[in-house]
Amino acid sequence: MSVRSTSKRTIRTEMLIILLLMMSLLGVFPLDVILPSFPALGAQFAVETTQIAYSISLFALGVGVSQLVIGPLSDRIGRKRLLLLGLLASITGAVGCVLSSHYLMFIGFRMLQALGCGCFVLTQALVQDLFEGKQRNTLRILQTSASGLFISLSPLAGSWLQQALDWPGSFIVFALIACVVLLMSLFWLGNDVHRRDADLSFLSTYREICSNRPFMAYSAIAAIAFACHFSFIVVSPLLFMDRLGLSTYAFAQVFVLYGVAYVAGGVVAGRLNQRMNTSVQMLVGLSLIGLAGVIMLTWYLLGPLSQASILLPMIIATTGTTLTRPAATSCALALQPSRAGAAASMISTLVFAVGAATSSAVAMFSEHLMVGLGAGFVVLAAGAMQLLPRHPHRALDPTT
């Protein structure tokens, strides 16, 4: 192979990685960056702020429904065309939100944006299609770290956009980034491969996928790892602003530190990924999550609540999440090579369902949130360890 062709392949690989990371950014952008604009949106459309909050729930519902259809459909007609259609729909929805003159019109375009954003579930299927072996798991670790960083920076980014561009700011920036992703997808993604033998019956496809016990076990492990991170995100305003009295801007700055911790956890996970197989990675990751829970409970009993008592155990838990979730996802998708799109949709749906249920359960401990988080981490980690296969077959380990 010539040096020139090797260089072209390297450049294409790098551009595909950038494309996948930008898709990960767009996946979290519409939900989190808009949060500081709630009061401004309420004033713009003359509705209560709670009505704007409902639009977030509707958006999440739209994404969930959309990805359940897009995943298996992509196994039949290919990823690229569905990604392009989804991007066009999400861009149209975002621009429509900016141009909306009343609340119902805003909700309609917001739902169109949500249906388009369902296409970002294809990031996992594209990783499965485009990469192999340890490279897959390394890229998933990078995606997990990047997503955590994006979520952590969202409150600060949302505040800046609200100050600079008012409430349309998040929609305008989303549309611009989505346009870049659309152009990159056109140029760097190869032509779709049609699979005429793929089953278009969504119910039968999901029934077969869910009947695969190892797949569901690995998917549940990935969901539990995400739930630990997500539950902290949900209750963090209560911990930092209500309990510790931080201002909105100070809270956003603390979240930047959490984002740095997520990147650090990803670096550690990336190093360990080169030295151990996925089963060991999951065991180590879940052990770290459980350890973080024990530290939270111990700190709660021995000392007052502080920024350090919250962030330090979360750094440990974050490292555990960045080790566990990518490894479990890789193992799950390796079991469904011909239905990677549907399998990725199933994993994503389970991840968000478990995350929502866990965060709701933790929020019930409103007076003792650290107890809820700590106990939740210990229980979830212990439960996930019971799902680990006792004698995993080497052929099912995608990093070997």
QUISUL-V473012 format. One record per pair of residues at least 4 apart in sequence whose ideal C-beta (glycine too) atoms are under 6 Angstrom apart, sorted by the first residue. I is the first residue (numbers start at 1). J is the second residue. Records with the same first field share a line. If there is no record, write none. Layout:
I = J + J
This chain:
1 = 5 + 6
15 = 188
16 = 130 + 188
19 = 184
20 = 123
21 = 146
22 = 181
23 = 120 + 123
24 = 143 + 146 + 147
25 = 29 + 150
26 = 120
27 = 120
28 = 32 + 147 + 150 + 151
29 = 33 + 174
32 = 151 + 154
33 = 154 + 157 + 158 + 170
34 = 170
35 = 158
36 = 158 + 159 + 162
37 = 41 + 162 + 167
38 = 49 + 52
40 = 167
41 = 52 + 167
42 = 47 + 49 + 52
45 = 103
47 = 51 + 103
55 = 107 + 110
59 = 110 + 114
62 = 111 + 114 + 115
63 = 114 + 117 + 118
66 = 70 + 115 + 118
67 = 71 + 118 + 121 + 345 + 348
68 = 345
69 = 73
70 = 82 + 118 + 119
71 = 121 + 341 + 342 + 344 + 345
72 = 202 + 205 + 341 + 342
74 = 79 + 82 + 122 + 341
75 = 198 + 339 + 341 + 342
76 = 198 + 200
78 = 192 + 193
79 = 83 + 122 + 126
80 = 189 + 192
81 = 192
82 = 119
83 = 119 + 122 + 185
86 = 116 + 119
87 = 178 + 182
89 = 112 + 115 + 116
90 = 113 + 116 + 117 + 178
91 = 175 + 178
93 = 109 + 112 + 113 + 116
94 = 113 + 171 + 174 + 175
95 = 175
96 = 109
97 = 106 + 109 + 110 + 171
98 = 168 + 171
100 = 105 + 106 + 109
106 = 110
121 = 344 + 345 + 348
122 = 126
124 = 344
125 = 340 + 341 + 344
126 = 130
127 = 131 + 136 + 139
128 = 333 + 340
131 = 135 + 136 + 139
134 = 138 + 399
136 = 330 + 398
137 = 273 + 326 + 330 + 399
138 = 273
140 = 326 + 329
141 = 266 + 269 + 270 + 322 + 326
144 = 322 + 325 + 326
145 = 262 + 263 + 266 + 322
148 = 262
149 = 259 + 262 + 263
152 = 255 + 258 + 259
153 = 157 + 259
154 = 158
155 = 252 + 255
156 = 252
159 = 252
161 = 165 + 169 + 170
165 = 169
168 = 172
184 = 188
185 = 189
199 = 205
205 = 342
206 = 210
209 = 343 + 346
214 = 335
215 = 332 + 335
217 = 387
218 = 328 + 331 + 332
219 = 332 + 347 + 350
220 = 387
221 = 328 + 384 + 387
222 = 325 + 328 + 329
223 = 350 + 351 + 354
224 = 380 + 384
225 = 321 + 324 + 325
226 = 230 + 325 + 351 + 355
227 = 231 + 354 + 355 + 358
228 = 289 + 317 + 321 + 377
229 = 321
230 = 355 + 359
231 = 358 + 359 + 362
232 = 236 + 314
234 = 359
235 = 239 + 362 + 363 + 369
236 = 240
237 = 241
238 = 242
239 = 243 + 310 + 369
240 = 244 + 246 + 251 + 254
241 = 246 + 251
243 = 305
246 = 250 + 251
261 = 315 + 318
262 = 318
265 = 318 + 319 + 322
266 = 322
268 = 319
269 = 322 + 323
272 = 276
276 = 280 + 281
277 = 397 + 399
278 = 327 + 331 + 397 + 399
279 = 392
281 = 323 + 327
282 = 324 + 327 + 328
284 = 323
285 = 320 + 323 + 324
286 = 324 + 381 + 384 + 385
288 = 316 + 319 + 320
289 = 317 + 320 + 377 + 381
290 = 378 + 381
291 = 316
292 = 313 + 316 + 317 + 377
293 = 374 + 377 + 378
295 = 313
296 = 313 + 370 + 373 + 374
297 = 374
299 = 303 + 309
300 = 370 + 371
305 = 309
307 = 311
308 = 312
314 = 318
320 = 324
321 = 325
324 = 328
330 = 398
332 = 347
333 = 340 + 343
334 = 396 + 398
336 = 343
339 = 343
362 = 372 + 373 + 376
365 = 369 + 371 + 372
370 = 374
371 = 375
372 = 376
376 = 380
394 = 400
